[in-house]
């Protein structure tokens, strides 16, 4: 999201893109960057009811950061947006 952009406008446009890009329900891949061994990983996992399948955690080359990828079935674009909005409140998490 552009820092100058209104968040409501961004999410509305993103919802339209999601609706047009695939069929729902469908698989969706979330990707987040966090500091190494961040406790926020558990908080993010809780948003997905602690999935065990479709989860990847990869360390950066200098072990300063971790990339968390979660691929799961989502019911609708609104469900995807809900996850992103909740994670955006977690300080220090980069959403890709």
C-alpha positions as CSV (number, residue, x, y, z in Angstrom):
1,X,0.0,0.0,0.0
2,X,1.2,3.5,-0.9
3,X,1.7,5.6,2.3
4,X,-0.2,8.4,0.7
5,X,-3.1,6.2,-0.3
6,X,-6.3,6.0,1.8
7,X,-6.4,2.4,3.4
8,X,-10.1,2.0,2.5
9,X,-9.4,2.8,-1.2
10,X,-6.5,0.3,-1.2
11,X,-8.5,-2.5,0.3
12,X,-11.4,-1.8,-2.0
13,X,-9.2,-2.0,-5.0
14,X,-7.4,-5.1,-3.7
15,X,-10.7,-6.8,-3.1
16,X,-11.8,-6.2,-6.7
17,X,-8.4,-7.6,-7.9
18,X,-8.9,-10.7,-5.8
19,X,-12.4,-11.2,-7.0
20,X,-11.3,-11.0,-10.6
21,X,-8.1,-13.0,-10.3
22,X,-9.5,-16.4,-9.2
23,X,-12.5,-18.5,-8.1
24,X,-13.6,-18.5,-4.5
25,X,-13.3,-20.5,-2.3
26,X,-9.7,-21.0,-3.4
27,X,-6.1,-21.4,-2.4
28,X,-4.3,-18.2,-1.4
29,X,-0.7,-17.6,-0.5
30,X,0.2,-15.2,2.3
31,X,3.8,-14.1,2.8
32,X,5.2,-12.1,5.7
33,X,8.7,-11.0,6.8
34,X,9.5,-10.8,10.5
35,X,12.5,-10.5,12.7
36,X,14.2,-13.8,13.5
37,X,12.4,-15.7,16.3
38,X,9.7,-13.2,16.5
39,X,6.8,-14.1,18.8
40,X,4.5,-12.6,16.3
41,X,4.8,-15.7,14.2
42,X,2.6,-17.5,16.7
43,X,0.1,-14.6,16.6
44,X,-0.1,-14.8,12.8
45,X,-0.5,-18.6,12.9
46,X,-3.3,-18.2,15.4
47,X,-5.2,-16.1,12.7
48,X,-5.2,-19.2,10.6
49,X,-6.2,-21.6,13.4
50,X,-2.6,-22.9,13.6
51,X,-2.3,-24.6,10.2
52,X,0.3,-27.3,9.8
53,X,0.0,-27.9,6.1
54,X,1.1,-25.2,3.6
55,X,3.4,-23.4,6.0
56,X,7.0,-22.5,5.3
57,X,9.4,-20.6,7.5
58,X,12.7,-19.7,5.9
59,X,15.6,-17.8,7.6
60,X,17.5,-15.0,5.9
61,X,21.1,-15.6,5.0
62,X,22.3,-13.8,8.2
63,X,19.5,-15.1,10.4
64,X,18.1,-11.6,11.1
65,X,14.8,-12.2,9.4
66,X,12.4,-15.0,8.6
67,X,9.9,-15.3,5.8
68,X,6.7,-16.9,6.7
69,X,4.5,-18.3,3.9
70,X,1.1,-19.7,4.5
71,X,-0.9,-21.3,1.7
72,X,-4.4,-22.2,2.6
73,X,-8.0,-22.3,1.3
74,X,-9.8,-19.0,1.8
75,X,-13.6,-18.7,1.4
76,X,-13.6,-15.2,-0.2
77,X,-11.6,-12.1,-0.8
78,X,-13.1,-10.6,2.3
79,X,-11.6,-13.4,4.4
80,X,-8.2,-12.6,2.8
81,X,-8.6,-8.9,3.5
82,X,-9.5,-9.6,7.1
83,X,-6.2,-11.5,7.7
84,X,-4.2,-8.7,6.1
85,X,-6.0,-6.0,8.2
86,X,-5.3,-7.9,11.4
87,X,-1.6,-8.6,10.6
88,X,-1.2,-4.9,9.6
89,X,-1.7,-4.1,13.3
90,X,1.3,-6.2,14.3
91,X,4.3,-3.9,14.6
92,X,7.4,-5.0,12.7
93,X,5.7,-7.4,10.3
94,X,6.2,-6.7,6.6
95,X,3.3,-8.0,4.4
96,X,4.2,-9.0,0.9
